[in-house]
Amino acid sequence: MTKRTNKEVLAKGIKLMAGSLVCMFAGPIILHSAFKNQEHSLYIPVLIVGLLVAAGAIILAFKGMRKIMNSIF
């Protein structure tokens, strides 16, 4: 018996990976902006947002990869 690929779960996994790709570019840009403006009053909040976006990219990548693997196997 062969199990066929679940297309709905695969689509959700690809959407998560697309969100991860966006966060992978946005996180370092926000972090670079925060480190360039260390004397600014919003340095800490911008740094925290950048770190959260970067962490979100990692989390979305793992969730997306897990969904893609679940749809295939």
mmCIF file as Biopython writes it, N, C-alpha, C and O atoms, coordinates in Angstrom:
data_model
#
loop_
_atom_site.group_PDB
_atom_site.id
_atom_site.type_symbol
_atom_site.label_atom_id
_atom_site.label_alt_id
_atom_site.label_comp_id
_atom_site.label_asym_id
_atom_site.label_entity_id
_atom_site.label_seq_id
_atom_site.pdbx_PDB_ins_code
_atom_site.Cartn_x
_atom_site.Cartn_y
_atom_site.Cartn_z
_atom_site.occupancy
_atom_site.B_iso_or_equiv
_atom_site.auth_seq_id
_atom_site.auth_asym_id
_atom_site.pdbx_PDB_model_num
ATOM 1   N N  . MET A ? 1  ? 0.843  -1.182 0.000  1.0 0.0 1  A 1 
ATOM 2   C CA . MET A ? 1  ? 0.000  0.000  0.000  1.0 0.0 1  A 1 
ATOM 3   C C  . MET A ? 1  ? 0.885  1.240  0.000  1.0 0.0 1  A 1 
ATOM 4   O O  . MET A ? 1  ? 1.794  1.369  0.820  1.0 0.0 1  A 1 
ATOM 5   N N  . THR A ? 2  ? 0.616  2.121  -0.901 1.0 0.0 2  A 1 
ATOM 6   C CA . THR A ? 2  ? 1.359  3.373  -0.930 1.0 0.0 2  A 1 
ATOM 7   C C  . THR A ? 2  ? 0.450  4.501  -0.469 1.0 0.0 2  A 1 
ATOM 8   O O  . THR A ? 2  ? -0.718 4.588  -0.848 1.0 0.0 2  A 1 
ATOM 9   N N  . LYS A ? 3  ? 1.016  5.349  0.347  1.0 0.0 3  A 1 
ATOM 10  C CA . LYS A ? 3  ? 0.266  6.502  0.829  1.0 0.0 3  A 1 
ATOM 11  C C  . LYS A ? 3  ? 0.562  7.679  -0.094 1.0 0.0 3  A 1 
ATOM 12  O O  . LYS A ? 3  ? 1.719  7.983  -0.382 1.0 0.0 3  A 1 
ATOM 13  N N  . ARG A ? 4  ? -0.481 8.322  -0.544 1.0 0.0 4  A 1 
ATOM 14  C CA . ARG A ? 4  ? -0.302 9.454  -1.451 1.0 0.0 4  A 1 
ATOM 15  C C  . ARG A ? 4  ? -0.060 10.732 -0.657 1.0 0.0 4  A 1 
ATOM 16  O O  . ARG A ? 4  ? -0.406 10.819 0.522  1.0 0.0 4  A 1 
ATOM 17  N N  . THR A ? 5  ? 0.525  11.700 -1.302 1.0 0.0 5  A 1 
ATOM 18  C CA . THR A ? 5  ? 0.824  12.975 -0.667 1.0 0.0 5  A 1 
ATOM 19  C C  . THR A ? 5  ? -0.467 13.729 -0.367 1.0 0.0 5  A 1 
ATOM 20  O O  . THR A ? 5  ? -1.321 13.891 -1.238 1.0 0.0 5  A 1 
ATOM 21  N N  . ASN A ? 6  ? -0.598 14.189 0.877  1.0 0.0 6  A 1 
ATOM 22  C CA . ASN A ? 6  ? -1.743 14.990 1.281  1.0 0.0 6  A 1 
ATOM 23  C C  . ASN A ? 6  ? -1.499 16.433 0.828  1.0 0.0 6  A 1 
ATOM 24  O O  . ASN A ? 6  ? -0.676 17.139 1.412  1.0 0.0 6  A 1 
ATOM 25  N N  . LYS A ? 7  ? -2.202 16.860 -0.194 1.0 0.0 7  A 1 
ATOM 26  C CA . LYS A ? 7  ? -1.933 18.159 -0.828 1.0 0.0 7  A 1 
ATOM 27  C C  . LYS A ? 7  ? -2.302 19.339 0.071  1.0 0.0 7  A 1 
ATOM 28  O O  . LYS A ? 7  ? -1.648 20.381 0.014  1.0 0.0 7  A 1 
ATOM 29  N N  . GLU A ? 8  ? -3.345 19.192 0.904  1.0 0.0 8  A 1 
ATOM 30  C CA . GLU A ? 8  ? -3.738 20.293 1.780  1.0 0.0 8  A 1 
ATOM 31  C C  . GLU A ? 8  ? -2.672 20.554 2.839  1.0 0.0 8  A 1 
ATOM 32  O O  . GLU A ? 8  ? -2.333 21.706 3.112  1.0 0.0 8  A 1 
ATOM 33  N N  . VAL A ? 9  ? -2.150 19.496 3.427  1.0 0.0 9  A 1 
ATOM 34  C CA . VAL A ? 9  ? -1.109 19.643 4.446  1.0 0.0 9  A 1 
ATOM 35  C C  . VAL A ? 9  ? 0.175  20.157 3.802  1.0 0.0 9  A 1 
ATOM 36  O O  . VAL A ? 9  ? 0.892  20.958 4.403  1.0 0.0 9  A 1 
ATOM 37  N N  . LEU A ? 10 ? 0.466  19.707 2.594  1.0 0.0 10 A 1 
ATOM 38  C CA . LEU A ? 10 ? 1.643  20.189 1.876  1.0 0.0 10 A 1 
ATOM 39  C C  . LEU A ? 10 ? 1.535  21.689 1.601  1.0 0.0 10 A 1 
ATOM 40  O O  . LEU A ? 10 ? 2.520  22.416 1.729  1.0 0.0 10 A 1 
ATOM 41  N N  . ALA A ? 11 ? 0.350  22.150 1.226  1.0 0.0 11 A 1 
ATOM 42  C CA . ALA A ? 11 ? 0.143  23.578 0.964  1.0 0.0 11 A 1 
ATOM 43  C C  . ALA A ? 11 ? 0.337  24.394 2.236  1.0 0.0 11 A 1 
ATOM 44  O O  . ALA A ? 11 ? 0.916  25.480 2.193  1.0 0.0 11 A 1 
ATOM 45  N N  . LYS A ? 12 ? -0.143 23.882 3.369  1.0 0.0 12 A 1 
ATOM 46  C CA . LYS A ? 12 ? 0.054  24.588 4.641  1.0 0.0 12 A 1 
ATOM 47  C C  . LYS A ? 12 ? 1.532  24.658 5.005  1.0 0.0 12 A 1 
ATOM 48  O O  . LYS A ? 12 ? 2.006  25.677 5.506  1.0 0.0 12 A 1 
ATOM 49  N N  . GLY A ? 13 ? 2.251  23.581 4.753  1.0 0.0 13 A 1 
ATOM 50  C CA . GLY A ? 13 ? 3.685  23.570 5.028  1.0 0.0 13 A 1 
ATOM 51  C C  . GLY A ? 13 ? 4.443  24.551 4.160  1.0 0.0 13 A 1 
ATOM 52  O O  . GLY A ? 13 ? 5.374  25.209 4.626  1.0 0.0 13 A 1 
ATOM 53  N N  . ILE A ? 14 ? 4.053  24.654 2.902  1.0 0.0 14 A 1 
ATOM 54  C CA . ILE A ? 14 ? 4.715  25.601 1.998  1.0 0.0 14 A 1 
ATOM 55  C C  . ILE A ? 14 ? 4.398  27.039 2.406  1.0 0.0 14 A 1 
ATOM 56  O O  . ILE A ? 14 ? 5.256  27.915 2.295  1.0 0.0 14 A 1 
ATOM 57  N N  . LYS A ? 15 ? 3.175  27.288 2.875  1.0 0.0 15 A 1 
ATOM 58  C CA . LYS A ? 15 ? 2.828  28.627 3.358  1.0 0.0 15 A 1 
ATOM 59  C C  . LYS A ? 15 ? 3.658  28.995 4.585  1.0 0.0 15 A 1 
ATOM 60  O O  . LYS A ? 15 ? 4.107  30.133 4.715  1.0 0.0 15 A 1 
ATOM 61  N N  . LEU A ? 16 ? 3.862  28.033 5.482  1.0 0.0 16 A 1 
ATOM 62  C CA . LEU A ? 16 ? 4.695  28.296 6.655  1.0 0.0 16 A 1 
ATOM 63  C C  . LEU A ? 16 ? 6.136  28.579 6.249  1.0 0.0 16 A 1 
ATOM 64  O O  . LEU A ? 16 ? 6.786  29.453 6.822  1.0 0.0 16 A 1 
ATOM 65  N N  . MET A ? 17 ? 6.631  27.845 5.268  1.0 0.0 17 A 1 
ATOM 66  C CA . MET A ? 17 ? 8.000  28.088 4.799  1.0 0.0 17 A 1 
ATOM 67  C C  . MET A ? 17 ? 8.113  29.451 4.117  1.0 0.0 17 A 1 
ATOM 68  O O  . MET A ? 17 ? 9.154  30.102 4.216  1.0 0.0 17 A 1 
ATOM 69  N N  . ALA A ? 18 ? 7.068  29.890 3.432  1.0 0.0 18 A 1 
ATOM 70  C CA . ALA A ? 18 ? 7.083  31.219 2.813  1.0 0.0 18 A 1 
ATOM 71  C C  . ALA A ? 18 ? 7.109  32.306 3.886  1.0 0.0 18 A 1 
ATOM 72  O O  . ALA A ? 18 ? 7.816  33.304 3.745  1.0 0.0 18 A 1 
ATOM 73  N N  . GLY A ? 19 ? 6.341  32.115 4.951  1.0 0.0 19 A 1 
ATOM 74  C CA . GLY A ? 19 ? 6.381  33.058 6.066  1.0 0.0 19 A 1 
ATOM 75  C C  . GLY A ? 19 ? 7.737  33.080 6.731  1.0 0.0 19 A 1 
ATOM 76  O O  . GLY A ? 19 ? 8.211  34.133 7.158  1.0 0.0 19 A 1 
ATOM 77  N N  . SER A ? 20 ? 8.358  31.926 6.820  1.0 0.0 20 A 1 
ATOM 78  C CA . SER A ? 20 ? 9.700  31.841 7.386  1.0 0.0 20 A 1 
ATOM 79  C C  . SER A ? 20 ? 10.701 32.590 6.521  1.0 0.0 20 A 1 
ATOM 80  O O  . SER A ? 20 ? 11.598 33.252 7.042  1.0 0.0 20 A 1 
ATOM 81  N N  . LEU A ? 21 ? 10.557 32.490 5.209  1.0 0.0 21 A 1 
ATOM 82  C CA . LEU A ? 21 ? 11.464 33.192 4.302  1.0 0.0 21 A 1 
ATOM 83  C C  . LEU A ? 21 ? 11.359 34.706 4.474  1.0 0.0 21 A 1 
ATOM 84  O O  . LEU A ? 21 ? 12.369 35.411 4.468  1.0 0.0 21 A 1 
ATOM 85  N N  . VAL A ? 22 ? 10.135 35.197 4.627  1.0 0.0 22 A 1 
ATOM 86  C CA . VAL A ? 22 ? 9.938  36.633 4.851  1.0 0.0 22 A 1 
ATOM 87  C C  . VAL A ? 22 ? 10.605 37.058 6.155  1.0 0.0 22 A 1 
ATOM 88  O O  . VAL A ? 22 ? 11.286 38.082 6.206  1.0 0.0 22 A 1 
ATOM 89  N N  . CYS A ? 23 ? 10.407 36.269 7.202  1.0 0.0 23 A 1 
ATOM 90  C CA . CYS A ? 23 ? 11.009 36.596 8.498  1.0 0.0 23 A 1 
ATOM 91  C C  . CYS A ? 23 ? 12.529 36.470 8.465  1.0 0.0 23 A 1 
ATOM 92  O O  . CYS A ? 23 ? 13.222 37.191 9.183  1.0 0.0 23 A 1 
ATOM 93  N N  . MET A ? 24 ? 13.051 35.569 7.647  1.0 0.0 24 A 1 
ATOM 94  C CA . MET A ? 24 ? 14.506 35.422 7.545  1.0 0.0 24 A 1 
ATOM 95  C C  . MET A ? 24 ? 15.158 36.661 6.949  1.0 0.0 24 A 1 
ATOM 96  O O  . MET A ? 24 ? 16.313 36.958 7.254  1.0 0.0 24 A 1 
ATOM 97  N N  . PHE A ? 25 ? 14.439 37.382 6.109  1.0 0.0 25 A 1 
ATOM 98  C CA . PHE A ? 25 ? 14.976 38.631 5.571  1.0 0.0 25 A 1 
ATOM 99  C C  . PHE A ? 25 ? 14.669 39.811 6.490  1.0 0.0 25 A 1 
ATOM 100 O O  . PHE A ? 25 ? 15.504 40.700 6.655  1.0 0.0 25 A 1 
ATOM 101 N N  . ALA A ? 26 ? 13.480 39.827 7.088  1.0 0.0 26 A 1 
ATOM 102 C CA . ALA A ? 26 ? 13.076 40.967 7.913  1.0 0.0 26 A 1 
ATOM 103 C C  . ALA A ? 26 ? 13.840 41.019 9.233  1.0 0.0 26 A 1 
ATOM 104 O O  . ALA A ? 26 ? 14.190 42.105 9.697  1.0 0.0 26 A 1 
ATOM 105 N N  . GLY A ? 27 ? 14.105 39.870 9.844  1.0 0.0 27 A 1 
ATOM 106 C CA . GLY A ? 27 ? 14.790 39.841 11.136 1.0 0.0 27 A 1 
ATOM 107 C C  . GLY A ? 27 ? 16.156 40.501 11.114 1.0 0.0 27 A 1 
ATOM 108 O O  . GLY A ? 27 ? 16.395 41.404 11.915 1.0 0.0 27 A 1 
ATOM 109 N N  . PRO A ? 28 ? 17.063 40.096 10.235 1.0 0.0 28 A 1 
ATOM 110 C CA . PRO A ? 28 ? 18.378 40.748 10.189 1.0 0.0 28 A 1 
ATOM 111 C C  . PRO A ? 28 ? 18.318 42.225 9.803  1.0 0.0 28 A 1 
ATOM 112 O O  . PRO A ? 28 ? 19.142 43.016 10.262 1.0 0.0 28 A 1 
ATOM 113 N N  . ILE A ? 29 ? 17.354 42.602 8.967  1.0 0.0 29 A 1 
ATOM 114 C CA . ILE A ? 29 ? 17.225 44.016 8.605  1.0 0.0 29 A 1 
ATOM 115 C C  . ILE A ? 29 ? 16.840 44.836 9.832  1.0 0.0 29 A 1 
ATOM 116 O O  . ILE A ? 29 ? 17.400 45.908 10.064 1.0 0.0 29 A 1 
ATOM 117 N N  . ILE A ? 30 ? 15.897 44.340 10.609 1.0 0.0 30 A 1 
ATOM 118 C CA . ILE A ? 30 ? 15.479 45.046 11.822 1.0 0.0 30 A 1 
ATOM 119 C C  . ILE A ? 30 ? 16.615 45.078 12.836 1.0 0.0 30 A 1 
ATOM 120 O O  . ILE A ? 30 ? 16.842 46.105 13.476 1.0 0.0 30 A 1 
ATOM 121 N N  . LEU A ? 31 ? 17.332 43.966 12.991 1.0 0.0 31 A 1 
ATOM 122 C CA . LEU A ? 31 ? 18.459 43.935 13.928 1.0 0.0 31 A 1 
ATOM 123 C C  . LEU A ? 31 ? 19.557 44.903 13.503 1.0 0.0 31 A 1 
ATOM 124 O O  . LEU A ? 31 ? 20.135 45.590 14.345 1.0 0.0 31 A 1 
ATOM 125 N N  . HIS A ? 32 ? 19.847 44.964 12.219 1.0 0.0 32 A 1 
ATOM 126 C CA . HIS A ? 32 ? 20.867 45.895 11.730 1.0 0.0 32 A 1 
ATOM 127 C C  . HIS A ? 32 ? 20.446 47.340 11.987 1.0 0.0 32 A 1 
ATOM 128 O O  . HIS A ? 32 ? 21.266 48.176 12.365 1.0 0.0 32 A 1 
ATOM 129 N N  . SER A ? 33 ? 19.177 47.621 11.780 1.0 0.0 33 A 1 
ATOM 130 C CA . SER A ? 33 ? 18.658 48.963 12.042 1.0 0.0 33 A 1 
ATOM 131 C C  . SER A ? 33 ? 18.772 49.310 13.525 1.0 0.0 33 A 1 
ATOM 132 O O  . SER A ? 33 ? 19.088 50.447 13.876 1.0 0.0 33 A 1 
ATOM 133 N N  . ALA A ? 34 ? 18.518 48.337 14.387 1.0 0.0 34 A 1 
ATOM 134 C CA . ALA A ? 34 ? 18.626 48.588 15.824 1.0 0.0 34 A 1 
ATOM 135 C C  . ALA A ? 34 ? 20.072 48.849 16.218 1.0 0.0 34 A 1 
ATOM 136 O O  . ALA A ? 34 ? 20.341 49.767 16.992 1.0 0.0 34 A 1 
ATOM 137 N N  . PHE A ? 35 ? 21.005 48.061 15.701 1.0 0.0 35 A 1 
ATOM 138 C CA . PHE A ? 35 ? 22.405 48.228 16.084 1.0 0.0 35 A 1 
ATOM 139 C C  . PHE A ? 35 ? 23.019 49.492 15.484 1.0 0.0 35 A 1 
ATOM 140 O O  . PHE A ? 35 ? 23.983 50.027 16.031 1.0 0.0 35 A 1 
ATOM 141 N N  . LYS A ? 36 ? 22.474 49.974 14.369 1.0 0.0 36 A 1 
ATOM 142 C CA . LYS A ? 36 ? 22.969 51.227 13.799 1.0 0.0 36 A 1 
ATOM 143 C C  . LYS A ? 36 ? 22.556 52.429 14.638 1.0 0.0 36 A 1 
ATOM 144 O O  . LYS A ? 36 ? 23.254 53.443 14.646 1.0 0.0 36 A 1 
ATOM 145 N N  . ASN A ? 37 ? 21.447 52.334 15.337 1.0 0.0 37 A 1 
ATOM 146 C CA . ASN A ? 37 ? 20.895 53.461 16.093 1.0 0.0 37 A 1 
ATOM 147 C C  . ASN A ? 37 ? 20.892 53.162 17.590 1.0 0.0 37 A 1 
ATOM 148 O O  . ASN A ? 37 ? 19.845 53.245 18.232 1.0 0.0 37 A 1 
ATOM 149 N N  . GLN A ? 38 ? 22.029 52.820 18.145 1.0 0.0 38 A 1 
ATOM 150 C CA . GLN A ? 38 ? 22.098 52.457 19.560 1.0 0.0 38 A 1 
ATOM 151 C C  . GLN A ? 38 ? 21.826 53.635 20.485 1.0 0.0 38 A 1 
ATOM 152 O O  . GLN A ? 38 ? 21.399 53.430 21.622 1.0 0.0 38 A 1 
ATOM 153 N N  . GLU A ? 39 ? 22.056 54.846 20.038 1.0 0.0 39 A 1 
ATOM 154 C CA . GLU A ? 39 ? 21.835 56.003 20.899 1.0 0.0 39 A 1 
ATOM 155 C C  . GLU A ? 39 ? 20.380 56.471 20.878 1.0 0.0 39 A 1 
ATOM 156 O O  . GLU A ? 39 ? 20.002 57.343 21.660 1.0 0.0 39 A 1 
ATOM 157 N N  . HIS A ? 40 ? 19.568 55.907 20.000 1.0 0.0 40 A 1 
ATOM 158 C CA . HIS A ? 40 ? 18.162 56.292 19.885 1.0 0.0 40 A 1 
ATOM 159 C C  . HIS A ? 40 ? 17.370 55.740 21.066 1.0 0.0 40 A 1 
ATOM 160 O O  . HIS A ? 40 ? 17.738 54.719 21.648 1.0 0.0 40 A 1 
ATOM 161 N N  . SER A ? 41 ? 16.281 56.422 21.412 1.0 0.0 41 A 1 
ATOM 162 C CA . SER A ? 41 ? 15.484 56.005 22.573 1.0 0.0 41 A 1 
ATOM 163 C C  . SER A ? 41 ? 14.718 54.702 22.326 1.0 0.0 41 A 1 
ATOM 164 O O  . SER A ? 41 ? 14.354 54.018 23.282 1.0 0.0 41 A 1 
ATOM 165 N N  . LEU A ? 42 ? 14.469 54.349 21.073 1.0 0.0 42 A 1 
ATOM 166 C CA . LEU A ? 42 ? 13.739 53.114 20.764 1.0 0.0 42 A 1 
ATOM 167 C C  . LEU A ? 42 ? 14.666 51.950 20.435 1.0 0.0 42 A 1 
ATOM 168 O O  . LEU A ? 42 ? 14.251 50.991 19.784 1.0 0.0 42 A 1 
ATOM 169 N N  . TYR A ? 43 ? 15.908 52.028 20.876 1.0 0.0 43 A 1 
ATOM 170 C CA . TYR A ? 43 ? 16.885 50.976 20.572 1.0 0.0 43 A 1 
ATOM 171 C C  . TYR A ? 43 ? 16.433 49.623 21.130 1.0 0.0 43 A 1 
ATOM 172 O O  . TYR A ? 43 ? 16.405 48.633 20.399 1.0 0.0 43 A 1 
ATOM 173 N N  . ILE A ? 44 ? 16.086 49.577 22.400 1.0 0.0 44 A 1 
ATOM 174 C CA . ILE A ? 44 ? 15.714 48.301 23.040 1.0 0.0 44 A 1 
ATOM 175 C C  . ILE A ? 44 ? 14.437 47.711 22.426 1.0 0.0 44 A 1 
ATOM 176 O O  . ILE A ? 44 ? 14.432 46.523 22.104 1.0 0.0 44 A 1 
ATOM 177 N N  . PRO A ? 45 ? 13.350 48.484 22.247 1.0 0.0 45 A 1 
ATOM 178 C CA . PRO A ? 45 ? 12.163 47.877 21.626 1.0 0.0 45 A 1 
ATOM 179 C C  . PRO A ? 45 ? 12.407 47.357 20.207 1.0 0.0 45 A 1 
ATOM 180 O O  . PRO A ? 45 ? 11.903 46.295 19.843 1.0 0.0 45 A 1 
ATOM 181 N N  . VAL A ? 46 ? 13.175 48.097 19.407 1.0 0.0 46 A 1 
ATOM 182 C CA . VAL A ? 46 ? 13.458 47.644 18.038 1.0 0.0 46 A 1 
ATOM 183 C C  . VAL A ? 46 ? 14.327 46.394 18.073 1.0 0.0 46 A 1 
ATOM 184 O O  . VAL A ? 46 ? 14.136 45.487 17.262 1.0 0.0 46 A 1 
ATOM 185 N N  . LEU A ? 47 ? 15.272 46.336 18.995 1.0 0.0 47 A 1 
ATOM 186 C CA . LEU A ? 47 ? 16.118 45.151 19.143 1.0 0.0 47 A 1 
ATOM 187 C C  . LEU A ? 47 ? 15.282 43.935 19.535 1.0 0.0 47 A 1 
ATOM 188 O O  . LEU A ? 47 ? 15.486 42.842 19.008 1.0 0.0 47 A 1 
ATOM 189 N N  . ILE A ? 48 ? 14.347 44.124 20.454 1.0 0.0 48 A 1 
ATOM 190 C CA . ILE A ? 48 ? 13.485 43.017 20.885 1.0 0.0 48 A 1 
ATOM 191 C C  . ILE A ? 48 ? 12.613 42.537 19.725 1.0 0.0 48 A 1 
ATOM 192 O O  . ILE A ? 48 ? 12.443 41.333 19.534 1.0 0.0 48 A 1 
ATOM 193 N N  . VAL A ? 49 ? 12.064 43.468 18.953 1.0 0.0 49 A 1 
ATOM 194 C CA . VAL A ? 49 ? 11.242 43.086 17.794 1.0 0.0 49 A 1 
ATOM 195 C C  . VAL A ? 49 ? 12.079 42.308 16.785 1.0 0.0 49 A 1 
ATOM 196 O O  . VAL A ? 49 ? 11.618 41.306 16.237 1.0 0.0 49 A 1 
ATOM 197 N N  . GLY A ? 50 ? 13.300 42.760 16.537 1.0 0.0 50 A 1 
ATOM 198 C CA . GLY A ? 50 ? 14.180 42.058 15.604 1.0 0.0 50 A 1 
ATOM 199 C C  . GLY A ? 50 ? 14.504 40.652 16.065 1.0 0.0 50 A 1 
ATOM 200 O O  . GLY A ? 50 ? 14.520 39.715 15.266 1.0 0.0 50 A 1 
ATOM 201 N N  . LEU A ? 51 ? 14.762 40.505 17.362 1.0 0.0 51 A 1 
ATOM 202 C CA . LEU A ? 51 ? 15.052 39.171 17.898 1.0 0.0 51 A 1 
ATOM 203 C C  . LEU A ? 51 ? 13.828 38.259 17.818 1.0 0.0 51 A 1 
ATOM 204 O O  . LEU A ? 51 ? 13.953 37.071 17.521 1.0 0.0 51 A 1 
ATOM 205 N N  . LEU A ? 52 ? 12.651 38.816 18.083 1.0 0.0 52 A 1 
ATOM 206 C CA . LEU A ? 52 ? 11.429 38.012 17.992 1.0 0.0 52 A 1 
ATOM 207 C C  . LEU A ? 52 ? 11.136 37.585 16.553 1.0 0.0 52 A 1 
ATOM 208 O O  . LEU A ? 52 ? 10.698 36.460 16.313 1.0 0.0 52 A 1 
ATOM 209 N N  . VAL A ? 53 ? 11.375 38.474 15.609 1.0 0.0 53 A 1 
ATOM 210 C CA . VAL A ? 53 ? 11.157 38.123 14.193 1.0 0.0 53 A 1 
ATOM 211 C C  . VAL A ? 53 ? 12.150 37.047 13.761 1.0 0.0 53 A 1 
ATOM 212 O O  . VAL A ? 53 ? 11.784 36.119 13.040 1.0 0.0 53 A 1 
ATOM 213 N N  . ALA A ? 54 ? 13.409 37.166 14.199 1.0 0.0 54 A 1 
ATOM 214 C CA . ALA A ? 54 ? 14.414 36.156 13.850 1.0 0.0 54 A 1 
ATOM 215 C C  . ALA A ? 54 ? 14.063 34.806 14.475 1.0 0.0 54 A 1 
ATOM 216 O O  . ALA A ? 54 ? 14.198 33.767 13.828 1.0 0.0 54 A 1 
ATOM 217 N N  . ALA A ? 55 ? 13.614 34.819 15.730 1.0 0.0 55 A 1 
ATOM 218 C CA . ALA A ? 55 ? 13.203 33.568 16.375 1.0 0.0 55 A 1 
ATOM 219 C C  . ALA A ? 55 ? 11.964 32.997 15.691 1.0 0.0 55 A 1 
ATOM 220 O O  . ALA A ? 55 ? 11.838 31.781 15.546 1.0 0.0 55 A 1 
ATOM 221 N N  . GLY A ? 56 ? 11.055 33.867 15.274 1.0 0.0 56 A 1 
ATOM 222 C CA . GLY A ? 56 ? 9.867  33.418 14.553 1.0 0.0 56 A 1 
ATOM 223 C C  . GLY A ? 56 ? 10.209 32.746 13.237 1.0 0.0 56 A 1 
ATOM 224 O O  . GLY A ? 56 ? 9.532  31.805 12.822 1.0 0.0 56 A 1 
ATOM 225 N N  . ALA A ? 57 ? 11.257 33.224 12.579 1.0 0.0 57 A 1 
ATOM 226 C CA . ALA A ? 57 ? 11.691 32.600 11.324 1.0 0.0 57 A 1 
ATOM 227 C C  . ALA A ? 57 ? 12.143 31.171 11.561 1.0 0.0 57 A 1 
ATOM 228 O O  . ALA A ? 57 ? 11.832 30.275 10.776 1.0 0.0 57 A 1 
ATOM 229 N N  . ILE A ? 58 ? 12.874 30.959 12.639 1.0 0.0 58 A 1 
ATOM 230 C CA . ILE A ? 58 ? 13.352 29.609 12.955 1.0 0.0 58 A 1 
ATOM 231 C C  . ILE A ? 58 ? 12.182 28.699 13.295 1.0 0.0 58 A 1 
ATOM 232 O O  . ILE A ? 58 ? 12.116 27.562 12.829 1.0 0.0 58 A 1 
ATOM 233 N N  . ILE A ? 59 ? 11.262 29.202 14.107 1.0 0.0 59 A 1 
ATOM 234 C CA . ILE A ? 59 ? 10.105 28.399 14.514 1.0 0.0 59 A 1 
ATOM 235 C C  . ILE A ? 59 ? 9.237  28.059 13.305 1.0 0.0 59 A 1 
ATOM 236 O O  . ILE A ? 59 ? 8.811  26.914 13.150 1.0 0.0 59 A 1 
ATOM 237 N N  . LEU A ? 60 ? 8.973  29.046 12.447 1.0 0.0 60 A 1 
ATOM 238 C CA . LEU A ? 60 ? 8.162  28.787 11.253 1.0 0.0 60 A 1 
ATOM 239 C C  . LEU A ? 60 ? 8.837  27.796 10.313 1.0 0.0 60 A 1 
ATOM 240 O O  . LEU A ? 60 ? 8.164  26.977 9.687  1.0 0.0 60 A 1 
ATOM 241 N N  . ALA A ? 61 ? 10.160 27.866 10.212 1.0 0.0 61 A 1 
ATOM 242 C CA . ALA A ? 61 ? 10.872 26.928 9.338  1.0 0.0 61 A 1 
ATOM 243 C C  . ALA A ? 61 ? 10.729 25.498 9.853  1.0 0.0 61 A 1 
ATOM 244 O O  . ALA A ? 61 ? 10.487 24.579 9.071  1.0 0.0 61 A 1 
ATOM 245 N N  . PHE A ? 62 ? 10.878 25.304 11.168 1.0 0.0 62 A 1 
ATOM 246 C CA . PHE A ? 62 ? 10.729 23.955 11.718 1.0 0.0 62 A 1 
ATOM 247 C C  . PHE A ? 62 ? 9.300  23.447 11.571 1.0 0.0 62 A 1 
ATOM 248 O O  . PHE A ? 62 ? 9.091  22.289 11.207 1.0 0.0 62 A 1 
ATOM 249 N N  . LYS A ? 63 ? 8.305  24.309 11.853 1.0 0.0 63 A 1 
ATOM 250 C CA . LYS A ? 63 ? 6.915  23.882 11.713 1.0 0.0 63 A 1 
ATOM 251 C C  . LYS A ? 63 ? 6.575  23.568 10.255 1.0 0.0 63 A 1 
ATOM 252 O O  . LYS A ? 63 ? 5.887  22.587 9.972  1.0 0.0 63 A 1 
ATOM 253 N N  . GLY A ? 64 ? 7.055  24.398 9.339  1.0 0.0 64 A 1 
ATOM 254 C CA . GLY A ? 64 ? 6.792  24.165 7.923  1.0 0.0 64 A 1 
ATOM 255 C C  . GLY A ? 64 ? 7.432  22.886 7.428  1.0 0.0 64 A 1 
ATOM 256 O O  . GLY A ? 64 ? 6.813  22.123 6.686  1.0 0.0 64 A 1 
ATOM 257 N N  . MET A ? 65 ? 8.672  22.647 7.837  1.0 0.0 65 A 1 
ATOM 258 C CA . MET A ? 65 ? 9.352  21.423 7.414  1.0 0.0 65 A 1 
ATOM 259 C C  . MET A ? 65 ? 8.658  20.189 7.989  1.0 0.0 65 A 1 
ATOM 260 O O  . MET A ? 65 ? 8.552  19.160 7.321  1.0 0.0 65 A 1 
ATOM 261 N N  . ARG A ? 66 ? 8.187  20.299 9.234  1.0 0.0 66 A 1 
ATOM 262 C CA . ARG A ? 66 ? 7.485  19.169 9.847  1.0 0.0 66 A 1 
ATOM 263 C C  . ARG A ? 66 ? 6.176  18.887 9.105  1.0 0.0 66 A 1 
ATOM 264 O O  . ARG A ? 66 ? 5.835  17.727 8.874  1.0 0.0 66 A 1 
ATOM 265 N N  . LYS A ? 67 ? 5.437  19.943 8.729  1.0 0.0 67 A 1 
ATOM 266 C CA . LYS A ? 67 ? 4.188  19.740 7.982  1.0 0.0 67 A 1 
ATOM 267 C C  . LYS A ? 67 ? 4.457  19.127 6.612  1.0 0.0 67 A 1 
ATOM 268 O O  . LYS A ? 67 ? 3.719  18.248 6.168  1.0 0.0 67 A 1 
ATOM 269 N N  . ILE A ? 68 ? 5.503  19.585 5.947  1.0 0.0 68 A 1 
ATOM 270 C CA . ILE A ? 68 ? 5.839  19.034 4.632  1.0 0.0 68 A 1 
ATOM 271 C C  . ILE A ? 68 ? 6.202  17.561 4.761  1.0 0.0 68 A 1 
ATOM 272 O O  . ILE A ? 68 ? 5.774  16.745 3.945  1.0 0.0 68 A 1 
ATOM 273 N N  . MET A ? 69 ? 6.975  17.215 5.762  1.0 0.0 69 A 1 
ATOM 274 C CA . MET A ? 69 ? 7.345  15.808 5.963  1.0 0.0 69 A 1 
ATOM 275 C C  . MET A ? 69 ? 6.127  14.962 6.313  1.0 0.0 69 A 1 
ATOM 276 O O  . MET A ? 69 ? 6.015  13.823 5.860  1.0 0.0 69 A 1 
ATOM 277 N N  . ASN A ? 70 ? 5.210  15.508 7.117  1.0 0.0 70 A 1 
ATOM 278 C CA . ASN A ? 70 ? 3.994  14.764 7.456  1.0 0.0 70 A 1 
ATOM 279 C C  . ASN A ? 70 ? 3.113  14.551 6.230  1.0 0.0 70 A 1 
ATOM 280 O O  . ASN A ? 70 ? 2.430  13.532 6.128  1.0 0.0 70 A 1 
ATOM 281 N N  . SER A ? 71 ? 3.122  15.491 5.313  1.0 0.0 71 A 1 
ATOM 282 C CA . SER A ? 71 ? 2.280  15.328 4.128  1.0 0.0 71 A 1 
ATOM 283 C C  . SER A ? 71 ? 2.861  14.293 3.168  1.0 0.0 71 A 1 
ATOM 284 O O  . SER A ? 71 ? 2.117  13.624 2.451  1.0 0.0 71 A 1 
ATOM 285 N N  . ILE A ? 72 ? 4.179  14.161 3.154  1.0 0.0 72 A 1 
ATOM 286 C CA . ILE A ? 72 ? 4.811  13.229 2.218  1.0 0.0 72 A 1 
ATOM 287 C C  . ILE A ? 72 ? 4.833  11.810 2.777  1.0 0.0 72 A 1 
ATOM 288 O O  . ILE A ? 72 ? 4.541  10.854 2.058  1.0 0.0 72 A 1 
ATOM 289 N N  . PHE A ? 73 ? 5.175  11.672 4.049  1.0 0.0 73 A 1 
ATOM 290 C CA . PHE A ? 73 ? 5.334  10.327 4.622  1.0 0.0 73 A 1 
ATOM 291 C C  . PHE A ? 73 ? 4.153  9.930  5.456  1.0 0.0 73 A 1 
ATOM 292 O O  . PHE A ? 73 ? 4.129  8.830  6.008  1.0 0.0 73 A 1 
#
